[in-house]
Amino acid sequence: MVYYKDEICLIRNLEKDDIEEILRGERAQGWHVSEEKYLTRLKDQEEGKCISVVAEHEGSVAGYVNLYFHQLKGPFASLGYPEIVDFGVLEKYRRRGIGARLMNVAEEIGFQSSHVVCIGVGLHSGYGSAQRMYVKRGYVPDGSGVWYQDKVCEPYMDCCNDDDLVLYFSKGKCFT
């Protein structure tokens, strides 16, 4: 299914053939990635748990985002809010508005079923551009503090500044 199309990009559902292209692009950036993550996204999409989309730029996969209809972990898990998960734009396609278009699609889909959309973001410097983007888009921290390995990181607790160290944000739908 196509969710968005303009002169810059096409946003459509993730397909199995996209996985190798995404992995190649992420590995070229030095990211540690596995095919399993994307196969899980496809399976979850087929089971109706999420929508997984990719953005194409000039026929090449440039980025992706997943919207799970119910948050699986974190501070909003029991509230039934949709969660944006695993958002990324390959470095060579950044600063072209592709990420904003992907987020627009994910939020639009999420707000069809809820007045709140949530997201967790890592805290190390590799997430810096995403952290800034979420704040600019109106996301605010939920107030529960930092989470590590799917649990609140208690004050003075040991943790590692890896992908499992997360701060959760939410954004409410504007009714104008």
N, C-alpha and C positions, 0 to 999 in steps of 0.2 A: 504494500500500500504506500502511496506517495502522500506525505503530510505537508510538504512545502516545496515550492520550486520558484526560482528566480534566475537572474543572469549569473549569480555567484555560485549557487549551490542547489542541489536536489536533496531533500531529506525523505528517506524511505525506510521501510523495515529492514533490519539486519537479516542477511541471508548467509547460508553456510559458506558460499564462495567468497564472502567478504573477510572471513576470519584470517586466512593466510596473508592477505594484504595488510590488515591491521597489525598482525604479529610482526611482519617484516618491517613496517614503519616504526613500531615501538622498539623493536630490537636495535634498529639503526640509531635510535636515540639513547641507547644504553639501558633501557628499561628491562626489568626481569619479568617476563610475561609467560603465560601458558595458554595453550589452546583450550584447556579445560574450562577456564573462566568464560570464554565466549560460547562454548558448547552448552554450558549451563544456562547462559542468557537465552540461547535459542530454545532450549528445552522449556525454560520457564515461560517464554513467549508462547510457545505452542500449547502449554497448559493453561494459558490465560492469566498467569500471575503477574506479567509485566508486558510492557511494550519496549522493544529494543530497536533503536533507530540508528542509522548512519547518515552522515552528510557526505555527498560526493561533490568534488570540485573538479571540473573538466574531466569527468569520468573516473576519477580516482577517489578512493575512500579517504576522507580527510579527518573525520571525527565520528564520535558516537556518544550516545547517552541511553540510559535505561530508566524507565519509570516503573517502579513496583507499586502496585495498587494499594498495598498495605505494608507499612514499615515493618521489617522483620526483627529489628533490634533497636536499641537506643531508647531515648526518653519518650518517644512518641509511639512506641510499638503497640501499646494497648488502645490507642485512640483511633486507629484505622485510617490514618492519613497516608496519602501516597508519598513515596520517597524517590527522589532522584538519586540514582546509584551509578557509580563508575562512569563519570563524564570525562571525556578527553578529546582534545584536538591535537593531531600530530603537529609537531613544532614547525615544520615547513609550511603549514597552512594557517598558522596563527596570524592575528592582527588583520583579518579579512572579514570579520563579522560572522564567521561560521559558528563559533561557540555560542554567540548570542542567538543565532537562529535555532540552534539545537535546543538551547534552554527555553526559548519561546515555545517551541513545539512541546517539550516535556511539560512545561508549566500549563500550557493550554489544555493538554490532555488531563493532567492532574486536577485542574480546577473544574473539570466537567463533573467530577464526582465528590469534590471536597472543597471546603473554604480555606484549607491550609495545605501547603506542599512543604515537605521537609527535605533536608539534605545533611549529610555528614561530610566534613572535610578534614583531611589530614593536616597536621600542624607543622611538618617539616618544610623547608624552603622549596621543595619541589611542588608544593601546592600553593605557593605564593600568588600566582596569577589567578588561580581559582578562588582563593580566599578574597582577593580584592573584587573579583567579578561578582561573587555572591552578595557582598555588602552593597555594591553599587546597584544591584538588582533588587534591593530591599529585604534581603534575608537578615534575620537577627538571631543572635545566639539564644538558645532555649533557657539558659540559666542553670543548667544542671552541672556545668563545669566540663572538664575534659574527661573523655572516656578512653579506656585502654583495654583492648581485647574484649570489647562488648560489655564492659562494666565501668561504672563511675570510678575514676582514678581518685582515690581518697587523698587528702592532703598529705604530702611528704611520702607518698607511696613510690616505690621504685617503678620506673617504666622505661621504655626505650622509644626514642623519637623515630619511630618507623611508621609504616602505613596503618598500623593498628591504633595509633594515638590520634583521636578524632574529637572535633568539636561539632556539635549538632546545631543546625540553624533551621528556622522555619520562615515562611512567607505567607501572609494572608492575602486572600483575593480581595482586590479593590472592587467595591460596589459603587460605581459612578454612573 
